[in-house]
């Protein structure tokens, strides 16, 4: 099994930022699955959804997961919010679910200086009622696949990163 730290959780919870900070502190490398997919097909996520549909995007996530399993080690991997459904998730490394309430996530996104851009690039965030339903549907699923759960709501990033580093060091 590959020895990576895989951060999963809902859109906007801060997976990328937490991954970059954690990597800087552990001397590990970091990659983001959405970035890998965008560079593989040279297309933004929004365009992939528009032109090829969500199921094609999910296949690209699986392709990325298969590649990660074979080729990536000692890396903090931040993932898209639906990436946790790949078949080989638990073979990629230790899976950490980052939890926040959906209302806190919506609030953080809408208060962000780049709120418009953040919403625009996430097709599944356009309709907030549907996004809330998706969150509720996924919450037990995130918890089922995760090795650890870390609360991010109302906490500073240093605190969150220290907790993850502690968990995975054991
Ligand atoms: C998705 C989350 C997005 C991106 C895509 C689908 C999802 O990533 O992969 O828009 O299904 O939750 P972030 O979680 O980084 O926003």
Backbone and ligand atoms as CSV (ligand in chain L), in Angstrom:
chain,resi,resn,atom,element,x,y,z
A,1,UNK,N,N,0.835,-1.203,0.000
A,1,UNK,CA,C,0.000,0.000,0.000
A,1,UNK,C,C,0.872,1.256,0.000
A,2,UNK,N,N,0.443,2.234,-0.785
A,2,UNK,CA,C,1.197,3.486,-0.831
A,2,UNK,C,C,1.084,4.209,0.513
A,3,UNK,N,N,2.129,4.954,0.871
A,3,UNK,CA,C,2.095,5.680,2.135
A,3,UNK,C,C,1.897,7.171,1.875
A,4,UNK,N,N,0.662,7.543,1.682
A,4,UNK,CA,C,0.334,8.947,1.458
A,4,UNK,C,C,-0.698,9.366,2.480
A,5,UNK,N,N,-0.934,10.668,2.556
A,5,UNK,CA,C,-2.043,11.161,3.372
A,5,UNK,C,C,-3.081,11.701,2.391
A,6,UNK,N,N,-4.270,11.132,2.461
A,6,UNK,CA,C,-5.311,11.496,1.503
A,6,UNK,C,C,-6.370,12.330,2.231
A,7,UNK,N,N,-6.500,13.583,1.838
A,7,UNK,CA,C,-7.486,14.451,2.489
A,7,UNK,C,C,-8.785,14.432,1.692
A,8,UNK,N,N,-9.862,14.012,2.351
A,8,UNK,CA,C,-11.165,14.008,1.680
A,8,UNK,C,C,-12.112,14.922,2.445
A,9,UNK,N,N,-13.187,15.327,1.788
A,9,UNK,CA,C,-14.177,16.171,2.447
A,9,UNK,C,C,-14.917,17.001,1.421
A,10,UNK,N,N,-15.916,17.704,1.904
A,10,UNK,CA,C,-16.809,18.427,0.996
A,10,UNK,C,C,-16.104,19.623,0.353
A,11,UNK,N,N,-16.678,20.070,-0.763
A,11,UNK,CA,C,-16.158,21.255,-1.464
A,11,UNK,C,C,-16.038,22.434,-0.506
A,12,UNK,N,N,-14.931,23.141,-0.611
A,12,UNK,CA,C,-14.788,24.383,0.145
A,12,UNK,C,C,-14.376,24.207,1.597
A,13,UNK,N,N,-14.084,22.979,1.996
A,13,UNK,CA,C,-13.736,22.769,3.407
A,13,UNK,C,C,-12.273,23.151,3.701
A,14,UNK,N,N,-11.482,23.322,2.633
A,14,UNK,CA,C,-10.095,23.770,2.826
A,14,UNK,C,C,-9.051,22.684,2.620
A,15,UNK,N,N,-9.403,21.634,1.852
A,15,UNK,CA,C,-8.482,20.504,1.662
A,15,UNK,C,C,-7.146,20.936,1.058
A,16,UNK,N,N,-7.204,21.783,0.026
A,16,UNK,CA,C,-5.977,22.193,-0.671
A,16,UNK,C,C,-5.052,22.994,0.225
A,17,UNK,N,N,-5.621,23.945,0.916
A,17,UNK,CA,C,-4.805,24.810,1.781
A,17,UNK,C,C,-4.194,24.008,2.932
A,18,UNK,N,N,-5.002,23.111,3.486
A,18,UNK,CA,C,-4.512,22.283,4.589
A,18,UNK,C,C,-3.409,21.345,4.074
A,19,UNK,N,N,-3.605,20.799,2.878
A,19,UNK,CA,C,-2.589,19.890,2.298
A,19,UNK,C,C,-1.269,20.631,2.101
A,20,UNK,N,N,-1.341,21.845,1.578
A,20,UNK,CA,C,-0.090,22.584,1.311
A,20,UNK,C,C,0.637,22.917,2.617
A,21,UNK,N,N,-0.108,23.287,3.634
A,21,UNK,CA,C,0.516,23.624,4.912
A,21,UNK,C,C,1.111,22.379,5.569
A,22,UNK,N,N,0.361,21.282,5.504
A,22,UNK,CA,C,0.834,20.023,6.093
A,22,UNK,C,C,2.102,19.545,5.382
A,23,UNK,N,N,2.107,19.654,4.066
A,23,UNK,CA,C,3.272,19.213,3.298
A,23,UNK,C,C,4.493,20.056,3.667
A,24,UNK,N,N,4.296,21.348,3.792
A,24,UNK,CA,C,5.417,22.240,4.127
A,24,UNK,C,C,6.006,21.853,5.480
A,25,UNK,N,N,5.156,21.409,6.380
A,25,UNK,CA,C,5.645,21.076,7.727
A,25,UNK,C,C,6.253,19.691,7.835
A,26,UNK,N,N,5.905,18.810,6.899
A,26,UNK,CA,C,6.394,17.434,7.018
A,26,UNK,C,C,7.479,17.126,5.998
A,27,UNK,N,N,7.775,18.103,5.114
A,27,UNK,CA,C,8.732,17.878,4.030
A,27,UNK,C,C,8.215,16.897,2.998
A,28,UNK,N,N,6.911,16.622,3.051
A,28,UNK,CA,C,6.326,15.769,2.029
A,28,UNK,C,C,5.950,16.639,0.838
A,29,UNK,N,N,5.731,15.985,-0.285
A,29,UNK,CA,C,5.273,16.683,-1.477
A,29,UNK,C,C,3.745,16.784,-1.392
A,30,UNK,N,N,3.133,17.628,-2.205
A,30,UNK,CA,C,1.668,17.649,-2.224
A,30,UNK,C,C,1.127,17.764,-3.651
A,31,UNK,N,N,0.042,17.045,-3.910
A,31,UNK,CA,C,-0.647,17.172,-5.203
A,31,UNK,C,C,-2.152,17.234,-4.947
A,32,UNK,N,N,-2.864,17.778,-5.913
A,32,UNK,CA,C,-4.313,17.900,-5.804
A,32,UNK,C,C,-4.946,17.149,-6.980
A,33,UNK,N,N,-5.927,16.306,-6.697
A,33,UNK,CA,C,-6.459,15.463,-7.780
A,33,UNK,C,C,-7.147,16.282,-8.877
A,34,UNK,N,N,-7.824,17.376,-8.498
A,34,UNK,CA,C,-8.445,18.212,-9.544
A,34,UNK,C,C,-7.373,18.825,-10.449
A,35,UNK,N,N,-6.259,19.263,-9.843
A,35,UNK,CA,C,-5.171,19.838,-10.657
A,35,UNK,C,C,-4.583,18.788,-11.591
A,36,UNK,N,N,-4.438,17.554,-11.085
A,36,UNK,CA,C,-3.885,16.484,-11.928
A,36,UNK,C,C,-4.798,16.236,-13.128
A,37,UNK,N,N,-6.100,16.207,-12.859
A,37,UNK,CA,C,-7.061,15.961,-13.944
A,37,UNK,C,C,-7.039,17.121,-14.944
A,38,UNK,N,N,-7.023,18.335,-14.429
A,38,UNK,CA,C,-7.011,19.498,-15.343
A,38,UNK,C,C,-5.777,19.475,-16.243
A,39,UNK,N,N,-4.645,19.077,-15.667
A,39,UNK,CA,C,-3.453,19.078,-16.522
A,39,UNK,C,C,-3.443,17.873,-17.463
A,40,UNK,N,N,-4.038,16.763,-17.018
A,40,UNK,CA,C,-4.084,15.581,-17.890
A,40,UNK,C,C,-4.881,15.871,-19.164
A,41,UNK,N,N,-6.030,16.531,-18.992
A,41,UNK,CA,C,-6.880,16.750,-20.183
A,41,UNK,C,C,-6.807,18.189,-20.688
A,42,UNK,N,N,-5.978,19.003,-20.035
A,42,UNK,CA,C,-5.813,20.402,-20.425
A,42,UNK,C,C,-7.151,21.124,-20.525
A,43,UNK,N,N,-7.951,20.950,-19.480
A,43,UNK,CA,C,-9.280,21.541,-19.470
A,43,UNK,C,C,-9.680,21.819,-18.023
A,44,UNK,N,N,-10.367,22.902,-17.778
A,44,UNK,CA,C,-10.826,23.211,-16.423
A,44,UNK,C,C,-11.978,22.260,-16.040
A,45,UNK,N,N,-12.090,22.008,-14.724
A,45,UNK,CA,C,-13.139,21.105,-14.233
A,45,UNK,C,C,-14.523,21.525,-14.761
A,46,UNK,N,N,-14.774,22.821,-14.706
A,46,UNK,CA,C,-16.081,23.326,-15.138
A,46,UNK,C,C,-16.370,22.934,-16.591
A,47,UNK,N,N,-15.353,23.049,-17.431
A,47,UNK,CA,C,-15.474,22.696,-18.855
A,47,UNK,C,C,-15.673,21.195,-19.023
A,48,UNK,N,N,-14.950,20.410,-18.206
A,48,UNK,CA,C,-15.084,18.944,-18.306
A,48,UNK,C,C,-16.540,18.558,-18.017
A,49,UNK,N,N,-17.102,19.150,-16.946
A,49,UNK,CA,C,-18.505,18.867,-16.605
A,49,UNK,C,C,-19.418,19.292,-17.758
A,50,UNK,N,N,-19.155,20.496,-18.289
A,50,UNK,CA,C,-20.011,21.044,-19.358
A,50,UNK,C,C,-19.949,20.204,-20.622
A,51,UNK,N,N,-18.753,19.857,-21.025
A,51,UNK,CA,C,-18.595,19.230,-22.345
A,51,UNK,C,C,-18.652,17.711,-22.326
A,52,UNK,N,N,-18.239,17.107,-21.206
A,52,UNK,CA,C,-18.202,15.640,-21.177
A,52,UNK,C,C,-19.132,15.031,-20.132
A,53,UNK,N,N,-19.609,15.859,-19.203
A,53,UNK,CA,C,-20.539,15.365,-18.186
A,53,UNK,C,C,-19.828,14.853,-16.941
A,54,UNK,N,N,-20.628,14.717,-15.876
A,54,UNK,CA,C,-20.041,14.328,-14.588
A,54,UNK,C,C,-19.473,12.908,-14.611
A,55,UNK,N,N,-20.128,11.993,-15.332
A,55,UNK,CA,C,-19.633,10.608,-15.261
A,55,UNK,C,C,-18.252,10.480,-15.914
A,56,UNK,N,N,-17.992,11.286,-16.947
A,56,UNK,CA,C,-16.647,11.267,-17.555
A,56,UNK,C,C,-15.628,11.784,-16.541
A,57,UNK,N,N,-16.021,12.821,-15.793
A,57,UNK,CA,C,-15.122,13.352,-14.764
A,57,UNK,C,C,-14.835,12.292,-13.697
A,58,UNK,N,N,-15.864,11.536,-13.317
A,58,UNK,CA,C,-15.649,10.491,-12.293
A,58,UNK,C,C,-14.686,9.413,-12.814
A,59,UNK,N,N,-14.757,9.129,-14.098
A,59,UNK,CA,C,-13.809,8.151,-14.669
A,59,UNK,C,C,-12.381,8.699,-14.612
A,60,UNK,N,N,-12.261,10.003,-14.840
A,60,UNK,CA,C,-10.922,10.630,-14.768
A,60,UNK,C,C,-10.401,10.565,-13.326
A,61,UNK,N,N,-11.309,10.683,-12.368
A,61,UNK,CA,C,-10.880,10.568,-10.961
A,61,UNK,C,C,-10.359,9.155,-10.698
A,62,UNK,N,N,-11.051,8.157,-11.266
A,62,UNK,CA,C,-10.595,6.781,-11.043
A,62,UNK,C,C,-9.237,6.543,-11.707
A,63,UNK,N,N,-9.074,7.117,-12.888
A,63,UNK,CA,C,-7.788,6.980,-13.605
A,63,UNK,C,C,-6.670,7.617,-12.771
A,64,UNK,N,N,-6.986,8.746,-12.179
A,64,UNK,CA,C,-6.009,9.449,-11.334
A,64,UNK,C,C,-5.676,8.610,-10.093
A,65,UNK,N,N,-6.702,7.992,-9.511
A,65,UNK,CA,C,-6.487,7.166,-8.322
A,65,UNK,C,C,-5.608,5.958,-8.657
A,66,UNK,N,N,-5.813,5.374,-9.819
A,66,UNK,CA,C,-5.004,4.215,-10.220
A,66,UNK,C,C,-3.551,4.639,-10.413
A,67,UNK,N,N,-3.362,5.797,-10.998
A,67,UNK,CA,C,-2.003,6.324,-11.196
A,67,UNK,C,C,-1.341,6.631,-9.843
A,68,UNK,N,N,-2.095,7.252,-8.953
A,68,UNK,CA,C,-1.534,7.580,-7.628
A,68,UNK,C,C,-1.078,6.307,-6.923
A,69,UNK,N,N,-1.898,5.267,-7.004
A,69,UNK,CA,C,-1.567,4.023,-6.293
A,69,UNK,C,C,-0.252,3.440,-6.792
A,70,UNK,N,N,-0.025,3.538,-8.082
A,70,UNK,CA,C,1.185,2.950,-8.658
A,70,UNK,C,C,2.429,3.813,-8.484
A,71,UNK,N,N,2.247,5.124,-8.492
A,71,UNK,CA,C,3.416,5.986,-8.665
A,71,UNK,C,C,3.702,7.002,-7.571
A,72,UNK,N,N,2.799,7.158,-6.620
A,72,UNK,CA,C,2.984,8.276,-5.683
A,72,UNK,C,C,3.148,7.783,-4.248
A,73,UNK,N,N,4.156,8.328,-3.582
A,73,UNK,CA,C,4.447,7.966,-2.202
A,73,UNK,C,C,4.855,9.199,-1.399
A,74,UNK,N,N,4.715,9.123,-0.087
A,74,UNK,CA,C,5.140,10.224,0.786
A,74,UNK,C,C,4.605,11.572,0.298
A,75,UNK,N,N,3.353,11.595,-0.007
A,75,UNK,CA,C,2.738,12.804,-0.555
A,75,UNK,C,C,1.410,13.072,0.143
A,76,UNK,N,N,1.139,14.350,0.378
A,76,UNK,CA,C,-0.169,14.741,0.892
A,76,UNK,C,C,-1.044,15.009,-0.338
A,77,UNK,N,N,-2.130,14.260,-0.437
A,77,UNK,CA,C,-2.988,14.377,-1.616
A,77,UNK,C,C,-4.296,15.055,-1.227
A,78,UNK,N,N,-4.558,16.233,-1.790
A,78,UNK,CA,C,-5.882,16.825,-1.576
A,78,UNK,C,C,-6.753,16.392,-2.746
A,79,UNK,N,N,-8.025,16.176,-2.456
A,79,UNK,CA,C,-8.901,15.551,-3.452
A,79,UNK,C,C,-10.133,16.406,-3.712
A,80,UNK,N,N,-10.756,16.176,-4.857
A,80,UNK,CA,C,-12.053,16.795,-5.112
A,80,UNK,C,C,-13.079,16.154,-4.179
A,81,UNK,N,N,-14.173,16.862,-3.935
A,81,UNK,CA,C,-15.155,16.403,-2.937
A,81,UNK,C,C,-15.778,15.046,-3.203
A,82,UNK,N,N,-15.727,14.571,-4.463
A,82,UNK,CA,C,-16.332,13.278,-4.773
A,82,UNK,C,C,-15.306,12.187,-5.036
A,83,UNK,N,N,-14.049,12.539,-4.905
A,83,UNK,CA,C,-12.957,11.600,-5.215
A,83,UNK,C,C,-12.982,10.369,-4.305
A,84,UNK,N,N,-13.514,10.549,-3.098
A,84,UNK,CA,C,-13.497,9.446,-2.116
A,84,UNK,C,C,-14.213,8.204,-2.621
A,85,UNK,N,N,-14.957,8.313,-3.723
A,85,UNK,CA,C,-15.701,7.152,-4.229
A,85,UNK,C,C,-14.860,6.235,-5.107
A,86,UNK,N,N,-13.602,6.587,-5.364
A,86,UNK,CA,C,-12.766,5.708,-6.195
A,86,UNK,C,C,-12.595,4.348,-5.496
A,87,UNK,N,N,-12.449,3.308,-6.333
A,87,UNK,CA,C,-12.451,1.938,-5.786
A,87,UNK,C,C,-11.258,1.646,-4.885
A,88,UNK,N,N,-10.116,2.254,-5.194
A,88,UNK,CA,C,-8.885,1.903,-4.480
A,88,UNK,C,C,-8.488,2.934,-3.414
A,89,UNK,N,N,-9.448,3.751,-2.948
A,89,UNK,CA,C,-9.111,4.849,-2.028
A,89,UNK,C,C,-8.201,4.400,-0.874
A,90,UNK,N,N,-8.584,3.324,-0.211
A,90,UNK,CA,C,-7.827,2.933,0.978
A,90,UNK,C,C,-6.481,2.285,0.672
A,91,UNK,N,N,-6.215,2.050,-0.593
A,91,UNK,CA,C,-4.878,1.564,-0.965
A,91,UNK,C,C,-3.928,2.723,-1.284
A,92,UNK,N,N,-4.454,3.938,-1.286
A,92,UNK,CA,C,-3.609,5.099,-1.638
A,92,UNK,C,C,-2.836,5.627,-0.440
A,93,UNK,N,N,-3.318,5.339,0.753
A,93,UNK,CA,C,-2.659,5.854,1.945
A,93,UNK,C,C,-3.666,6.005,3.070
A,94,UNK,N,N,-3.309,6.806,4.066
A,94,UNK,CA,C,-4.211,7.009,5.191
A,94,UNK,C,C,-5.193,8.131,4.857
A,95,UNK,N,N,-6.464,7.823,5.049
A,95,UNK,CA,C,-7.515,8.733,4.591
A,95,UNK,C,C,-8.021,9.583,5.753
A,96,UNK,N,N,-7.923,10.894,5.589
A,96,UNK,CA,C,-8.360,11.830,6.640
A,96,UNK,C,C,-9.567,12.617,6.129
A,97,UNK,N,N,-10.685,12.479,6.828
A,97,UNK,CA,C,-11.889,13.242,6.467
A,97,UNK,C,C,-11.895,14.570,7.233
A,98,UNK,N,N,-11.962,15.660,6.486
A,98,UNK,CA,C,-12.007,16.995,7.104
A,98,UNK,C,C,-13.466,17.411,7.233
A,99,UNK,N,N,-13.904,17.580,8.466
A,99,UNK,CA,C,-15.321,17.853,8.686
A,99,UNK,C,C,-15.617,19.287,9.089
A,100,UNK,N,N,-16.710,19.784,8.504
A,100,UNK,CA,C,-17.266,21.077,8.898
A,100,UNK,C,C,-18.753,20.984,8.602
A,101,UNK,N,N,-19.580,21.751,9.308
A,101,UNK,CA,C,-21.002,21.742,8.968
A,101,UNK,C,C,-21.165,22.399,7.607
A,102,UNK,N,N,-22.232,22.031,6.918
A,102,UNK,CA,C,-22.430,22.570,5.573
A,102,UNK,C,C,-22.689,24.076,5.630
A,103,UNK,N,N,-23.361,24.531,6.677
A,103,UNK,CA,C,-23.649,25.972,6.767
A,103,UNK,C,C,-22.354,26.767,6.937
A,104,UNK,N,N,-21.431,26.230,7.737
A,104,UNK,CA,C,-20.145,26.928,7.919
A,104,UNK,C,C,-19.357,26.953,6.610
A,105,UNK,N,N,-19.469,25.891,5.824
A,105,UNK,CA,C,-18.778,25.851,4.528
A,105,UNK,C,C,-19.357,26.925,3.596
A,106,UNK,N,N,-20.687,26.986,3.522
A,106,UNK,CA,C,-21.335,27.986,2.657
A,106,UNK,C,C,-20.948,29.398,3.104
A,107,UNK,N,N,-20.926,29.600,4.412
A,107,UNK,CA,C,-20.604,30.930,4.934
A,107,UNK,C,C,-19.165,31.318,4.575
A,108,UNK,N,N,-18.255,30.357,4.756
A,108,UNK,CA,C,-16.841,30.649,4.458
A,108,UNK,C,C,-16.662,30.981,2.977
A,109,UNK,N,N,-17.359,30.231,2.131
A,109,UNK,CA,C,-17.217,30.497,0.688
A,109,UNK,C,C,-17.812,31.861,0.345
A,110,UNK,N,N,-19.000,32.139,0.874
A,110,UNK,CA,C,-19.628,33.403,0.463
A,110,UNK,C,C,-18.912,34.621,1.044
A,111,UNK,N,N,-18.182,34.444,2.145
A,111,UNK,CA,C,-17.426,35.575,2.715
A,111,UNK,C,C,-16.034,35.722,2.101
A,112,UNK,N,N,-15.663,34.766,1.274
A,112,UNK,CA,C,-14.317,34.793,0.687
A,112,UNK,C,C,-14.198,35.916,-0.342
A,113,UNK,N,N,-13.004,36.525,-0.405
A,113,UNK,CA,C,-12.792,37.626,-1.344
A,113,UNK,C,C,-13.042,37.178,-2.794
A,114,UNK,N,N,-12.765,35.877,-3.066
A,114,UNK,CA,C,-12.971,35.386,-4.436
A,114,UNK,C,C,-14.200,34.472,-4.509
A,115,UNK,N,N,-15.248,34.832,-3.772
A,115,UNK,CA,C,-16.439,33.974,-3.669
A,115,UNK,C,C,-16.997,33.599,-5.045
A,116,UNK,N,N,-17.127,34.585,-5.920
A,116,UNK,CA,C,-17.738,34.332,-7.238
A,116,UNK,C,C,-16.963,33.273,-8.004
A,117,UNK,N,N,-15.636,33.436,-7.983
A,117,UNK,CA,C,-14.770,32.514,-8.717
A,117,UNK,C,C,-14.866,31.102,-8.116
A,118,UNK,N,N,-14.897,31.060,-6.772
A,118,UNK,CA,C,-14.944,29.765,-6.085
A,118,UNK,C,C,-16.217,29.000,-6.430
A,119,UNK,N,N,-17.320,29.736,-6.558
A,119,UNK,CA,C,-18.591,29.073,-6.875
A,119,UNK,C,C,-18.614,28.695,-8.353
A,120,UNK,N,N,-18.125,29.604,-9.184
A,120,UNK,CA,C,-18.152,29.374,-10.636
A,120,UNK,C,C,-17.365,28.124,-11.046
A,121,UNK,N,N,-16.247,27.899,-10.373
A,121,UNK,CA,C,-15.429,26.747,-10.787
A,121,UNK,C,C,-15.954,25.409,-10.254
A,122,UNK,N,N,-16.989,25.470,-9.397
A,122,UNK,CA,C,-17.539,24.225,-8.827
A,122,UNK,C,C,-18.982,24.018,-9.294
A,123,UNK,N,N,-19.168,23.252,-10.350
A,123,UNK,CA,C,-20.514,23.081,-10.904
A,123,UNK,C,C,-21.536,22.595,-9.865
A,124,UNK,N,N,-21.090,21.785,-8.904
A,124,UNK,CA,C,-22.042,21.211,-7.946
A,124,UNK,C,C,-22.380,22.161,-6.793
A,125,UNK,N,N,-21.835,23.370,-6.842
A,125,UNK,CA,C,-22.131,24.346,-5.783
A,125,UNK,C,C,-23.120,25.408,-6.252
A,126,UNK,N,N,-23.509,25.320,-7.508
A,126,UNK,CA,C,-24.371,26.383,-8.070
A,126,UNK,C,C,-25.717,26.466,-7.361
A,127,UNK,N,N,-26.309,25.297,-7.107
A,127,UNK,CA,C,-27.608,25.272,-6.455
A,127,UNK,C,C,-27.384,24.847,-4.991
A,128,UNK,N,N,-27.550,25.803,-4.082
A,128,UNK,CA,C,-27.194,25.536,-2.684
A,128,UNK,C,C,-28.057,24.454,-2.031
A,129,UNK,N,N,-29.343,24.383,-2.431
A,129,UNK,CA,C,-30.197,23.335,-1.844
A,129,UNK,C,C,-29.713,21.947,-2.264
A,130,UNK,N,N,-29.341,21.858,-3.528
A,130,UNK,CA,C,-28.831,20.555,-4.001
A,130,UNK,C,C,-27.483,20.235,-3.369
A,131,UNK,N,N,-26.675,21.265,-3.172
A,131,UNK,CA,C,-25.366,21.049,-2.540
A,131,UNK,C,C,-25.555,20.578,-1.092
A,132,UNK,N,N,-26.565,21.145,-0.428
A,132,UNK,CA,C,-26.832,20.723,0.966
A,132,UNK,C,C,-27.266,19.259,0.997
A,133,UNK,N,N,-28.125,18.884,0.042
A,133,UNK,CA,C,-28.571,17.477,-0.032
A,133,UNK,C,C,-27.384,16.558,-0.298
A,134,UNK,N,N,-26.501,17.013,-1.174
A,134,UNK,CA,C,-25.316,16.210,-1.511
A,134,UNK,C,C,-24.438,16.033,-0.268
A,135,UNK,N,N,-24.286,17.113,0.493
A,135,UNK,CA,C,-23.495,17.045,1.725
A,135,UNK,C,C,-24.102,15.997,2.669
A,136,UNK,N,N,-25.422,16.071,2.855
A,136,UNK,CA,C,-26.072,15.139,3.789
A,136,UNK,C,C,-25.975,13.698,3.317
A,137,UNK,N,N,-26.015,13.526,2.006
A,137,UNK,CA,C,-25.893,12.173,1.454
A,137,UNK,C,C,-24.462,11.653,1.645
A,138,UNK,N,N,-23.503,12.543,1.471
A,138,UNK,CA,C,-22.107,12.096,1.527
A,138,UNK,C,C,-21.545,11.953,2.937
A,139,UNK,N,N,-22.093,12.710,3.871
A,139,UNK,CA,C,-21.482,12.719,5.212
A,139,UNK,C,C,-21.225,11.311,5.775
A,140,UNK,N,N,-22.258,10.424,5.800
A,140,UNK,CA,C,-21.965,9.073,6.330
A,140,UNK,C,C,-20.976,8.302,5.467
A,141,UNK,N,N,-20.948,8.633,4.179
A,141,UNK,CA,C,-20.025,7.921,3.269
A,141,UNK,C,C,-18.580,8.350,3.534
A,142,UNK,N,N,-18.370,9.646,3.742
A,142,UNK,CA,C,-17.021,10.129,4.081
A,142,UNK,C,C,-16.546,9.420,5.346
A,143,UNK,N,N,-17.474,9.357,6.323
A,143,UNK,CA,C,-17.096,8.773,7.617
A,143,UNK,C,C,-16.801,7.291,7.490
A,144,UNK,N,N,-17.497,6.630,6.586
A,144,UNK,CA,C,-17.299,5.191,6.421
A,144,UNK,C,C,-15.914,4.876,5.845
A,145,UNK,N,N,-15.447,5.698,4.917
A,145,UNK,CA,C,-14.183,5.356,4.247
A,145,UNK,C,C,-12.946,5.914,4.968
A,146,UNK,N,N,-13.169,6.871,5.881
A,146,UNK,CA,C,-12.020,7.559,6.486
A,146,UNK,C,C,-11.356,6.739,7.585
A,147,UNK,N,N,-10.034,6.877,7.668
A,147,UNK,CA,C,-9.303,6.298,8.805
A,147,UNK,C,C,-9.358,7.243,9.997
A,148,UNK,N,N,-9.412,8.536,9.715
A,148,UNK,CA,C,-9.459,9.546,10.777
A,148,UNK,C,C,-10.449,10.638,10.373
A,149,UNK,N,N,-10.998,11.309,11.397
A,149,UNK,CA,C,-11.844,12.484,11.124
A,149,UNK,C,C,-11.279,13.663,11.896
A,150,UNK,N,N,-11.138,14.781,11.219
A,150,UNK,CA,C,-10.606,15.982,11.874
A,150,UNK,C,C,-11.590,17.130,11.653
A,151,UNK,N,N,-11.943,17.806,12.741
A,151,UNK,CA,C,-12.872,18.933,12.661
A,151,UNK,C,C,-12.118,20.181,12.214
A,152,UNK,N,N,-12.634,20.868,11.218
A,152,UNK,CA,C,-11.946,22.083,10.773
A,152,UNK,C,C,-12.722,23.360,11.113
A,153,UNK,N,N,-14.002,23.203,11.392
A,153,UNK,CA,C,-14.849,24.379,11.633
A,153,UNK,C,C,-14.394,25.152,12.880
A,154,UNK,N,N,-14.297,26.474,12.737
A,154,UNK,CA,C,-13.908,27.348,13.852
A,154,UNK,C,C,-12.525,27.037,14.419
A,155,UNK,N,N,-11.645,26.530,13.597
A,155,UNK,CA,C,-10.280,26.257,14.079
A,155,UNK,C,C,-9.277,26.880,13.131
A,156,UNK,N,N,-8.159,27.296,13.671
A,156,UNK,CA,C,-7.096,27.847,12.832
A,156,UNK,C,C,-6.398,26.720,12.085
A,157,UNK,N,N,-5.781,27.083,10.974
A,157,UNK,CA,C,-5.151,26.060,10.132
A,157,UNK,C,C,-3.975,25.372,10.852
A,158,UNK,N,N,-3.248,26.125,11.670
A,158,UNK,CA,C,-2.079,25.547,12.354
A,158,UNK,C,C,-2.526,24.419,13.288
A,159,UNK,N,N,-3.640,24.650,13.945
A,159,UNK,CA,C,-4.201,23.687,14.874
A,159,UNK,C,C,-4.629,22.399,14.138
A,160,UNK,N,N,-5.312,22.599,13.031
A,160,UNK,CA,C,-5.801,21.465,12.237
A,160,UNK,C,C,-4.618,20.646,11.703
A,161,UNK,N,N,-3.636,21.353,11.175
A,161,UNK,CA,C,-2.474,20.682,10.591
A,161,UNK,C,C,-1.705,19.910,11.664
A,162,UNK,N,N,-1.585,20.509,12.844
A,162,UNK,CA,C,-0.876,19.832,13.941
A,162,UNK,C,C,-1.604,18.543,14.317
A,163,UNK,N,N,-2.931,18.594,14.332
A,163,UNK,CA,C,-3.691,17.387,14.689
A,163,UNK,C,C,-3.492,16.283,13.641
A,164,UNK,N,N,-3.521,16.662,12.366
A,164,UNK,CA,C,-3.344,15.647,11.318
A,164,UNK,C,C,-1.928,15.062,11.395
A,165,UNK,N,N,-0.944,15.925,11.557
A,165,UNK,CA,C,0.445,15.466,11.617
A,165,UNK,C,C,0.612,14.482,12.777
A,166,UNK,N,N,-0.040,14.781,13.872
A,166,UNK,CA,C,0.014,13.934,15.056
A,166,UNK,C,C,-0.630,12.570,14.794
A,167,UNK,N,N,-1.784,12.600,14.158
A,167,UNK,CA,C,-2.517,11.360,13.878
A,167,UNK,C,C,-1.706,10.431,12.986
A,168,UNK,N,N,-1.162,11.003,11.922
A,168,UNK,CA,C,-0.500,10.140,10.946
A,168,UNK,C,C,0.892,9.729,11.359
A,169,UNK,N,N,1.448,10.391,12.361
A,169,UNK,CA,C,2.783,10.041,12.852
A,169,UNK,C,C,2.723,8.784,13.722
A,170,UNK,N,N,1.557,8.526,14.296
A,170,UNK,CA,C,1.439,7.401,15.242
A,170,UNK,C,C,1.710,6.055,14.599
L,1,LIG,C1,C,-16.601,17.975,-6.649
L,1,LIG,C2,C,-15.709,18.772,-5.978
L,1,LIG,C3,C,-14.734,19.627,-6.660
L,1,LIG,C4,C,-14.397,19.076,-8.045
L,1,LIG,C5,C,-15.646,18.858,-8.819
L,1,LIG,C6,C,-16.623,17.887,-8.141
L,1,LIG,C7,C,-17.559,17.126,-5.887
L,1,LIG,O1,O,-13.520,19.723,-5.901
L,1,LIG,O2,O,-13.708,17.867,-7.946
L,1,LIG,O3,O,-16.256,20.111,-9.019
L,1,LIG,O4,O,-18.112,16.176,-6.438
L,1,LIG,O5,O,-17.745,17.408,-4.673
L,1,LIG,P1,P,-13.373,20.550,-4.497
L,1,LIG,O6,O,-13.863,19.645,-3.408
L,1,LIG,O7,O,-11.932,20.836,-4.398
L,1,LIG,O8,O,-14.205,21.765,-4.640
